[in-house]
Amino acid sequence: MTIPHVPVLLHEVLESFRDLDEGYFVDCTLGYGGHSSFLLEAHPNIQHIGIDRDQEALDFSTQRLQPYAHRSTLYKGKFSDIFASLKETPIKGVLADFGVSSLQLDKRERGFGFESDTLDMRMDQGESMSAKDIVNGYSQEQLEYIFHHYGEIRPYQQLASAVIQVRNQAPITSAKTLSHIATKLIKGGKIHPATLMFQAIRIELNRELEEIERLLDALEAKRDKGAIVALITFHSLEDRLVKNRFKKWTQKCICSPHALQCSCSRDNELGTIITKKPIVATPKEIKQNPRSRSAKLRVFEFKE
Ligand SMILES: C[S@@+](CC[C@H](N)C(=O)[O-])C[C@H]1O[C@@H](n2cnc3c(N)ncnc32)[C@H](O)[C@@H]1O
């Protein structure tokens, strides 16, 4: 079995869950089962739940996790939806390794890569809308909004105009054509000039930030006693959401900032931030797996 994805920060993830002895563990972004297989191996008494919205990833992991099938259940769907059906299930550990997998990026027909002949970028191939609909159907204002807010691209207006100019000649049907538009306009630094544009379209299409917000809402509502939550992000927009929410979860006082005096019990914190600073990959890992370069791991422990 050739494994198409190397799990990032594996050692650090395993360390975060080292005290997990039994109970339910949820891997929100199962992918190719990298983190999950090591966690299942290290903790023979845990019950594992794995979720992914990508059928290809799920099929692969079903095979890979076969030796653990008696204590592992896999679901196809969005991680933001799963917790509604786990209301009565006490969870001990939650992992999410956001973003796309190496296979999604590398497989040309998935349309995530800059040189791809298609323009797709759907994580769930069952969804009807693809990147092609955004690139060819969004108005100038809509394109500007996503390039500005989800790509943080400085010349976001020019980039939106350039896309519209090209598509006015003929519909844009490949990632290759799209990346050439960015290459002409944006100076490449350390990253490919089209990186942020592709990031913006992917985030919009797959509702990636909304998914993280909804996951954090679900974890906040559930707040299982003693649960460890480990979240890996790949860019500042994702990381900001996690960082701010963890900070909110440590607030003791929940009185209005306008209140003259505190009238709450000042014991409203939900738990402790385990990682005061995010954990990042070592130079050795970055060399072996360049994708780990931008990974940040933050860990929170809900109180007992
Ligand atoms: C970085 S990969 C995970 C790799 C995995 N940790 C491993 O070691 O093989 C992220 C995975 O999360 C999935 N994913 C992203 N957003 C999702 C969501 N909202 N719901 C479910 N799966 C999602 C993607 O389809 C992708 O397979």
The ligand as a Tripos MOL2 file, in Angstrom:
@<TRIPOS>MOLECULE
LIG
   27    29     1     0     0
SMALL
NO_CHARGES

@<TRIPOS>ATOM
      1 C1         -4.5320   17.4400    5.8440 C.3       1 LIG1
      2 S1         -5.6190   16.1790    5.4200 S.3       1 LIG1
      3 C2         -5.6020   15.1030    6.8140 C.3       1 LIG1
      4 C3         -4.5300   14.0760    6.7670 C.3       1 LIG1
      5 C4         -4.5550   13.0850    7.9020 C.3       1 LIG1
      6 N1         -4.3420   13.7060    9.1850 N.3       1 LIG1
      7 C5         -3.5320   11.9970    7.6580 C.2       1 LIG1
      8 O1         -2.5990   11.8760    8.4720 O.co2     1 LIG1
      9 O2         -3.6600   11.2440    6.6880 O.co2     1 LIG1
     10 C6         -7.1520   16.9490    5.6350 C.3       1 LIG1
     11 C7         -8.3440   16.1000    5.3080 C.3       1 LIG1
     12 O3         -9.4760   16.7310    5.8940 O.3       1 LIG1
     13 C8        -10.5710   16.6160    5.0220 C.3       1 LIG1
     14 N2        -11.4590   17.7180    5.3620 N.ar      1 LIG1
     15 C9        -11.2190   19.0360    5.2160 C.ar      1 LIG1
     16 N3        -12.2640   19.7510    5.6610 N.ar      1 LIG1
     17 C10       -13.1810   18.8610    6.1120 C.ar      1 LIG1
     18 C11       -14.4760   18.9850    6.7120 C.ar      1 LIG1
     19 N4        -15.0210   20.1660    6.9290 N.pl3     1 LIG1
     20 N5        -15.1160   17.8670    7.0770 N.ar      1 LIG1
     21 C12       -14.5570   16.6430    6.8770 C.ar      1 LIG1
     22 N6        -13.3480   16.4610    6.2970 N.ar      1 LIG1
     23 C13       -12.6660   17.5530    5.9270 C.ar      1 LIG1
     24 C14        -9.9730   16.6810    3.6390 C.3       1 LIG1
     25 O4        -10.8180   16.0550    2.7130 O.3       1 LIG1
     26 C15        -8.6360   15.9530    3.8320 C.3       1 LIG1
     27 O5         -8.7440   14.5950    3.4930 O.3       1 LIG1
@<TRIPOS>BOND
     1     1     2 1
     2     2     3 1
     3     2    10 1
     4     3     4 1
     5     4     5 1
     6     5     6 1
     7     5     7 1
     8     7     8 2
     9     7     9 1
    10    10    11 1
    11    11    12 1
    12    11    26 1
    13    12    13 1
    14    13    14 1
    15    13    24 1
    16    14    15 ar
    17    14    23 ar
    18    15    16 ar
    19    16    17 ar
    20    17    18 ar
    21    17    23 ar
    22    18    19 1
    23    18    20 ar
    24    20    21 ar
    25    21    22 ar
    26    22    23 ar
    27    24    25 1
    28    24    26 1
    29    26    27 1
@<TRIPOS>SUBSTRUCTURE
     1 LIG1         1 GROUP 0 **** ****
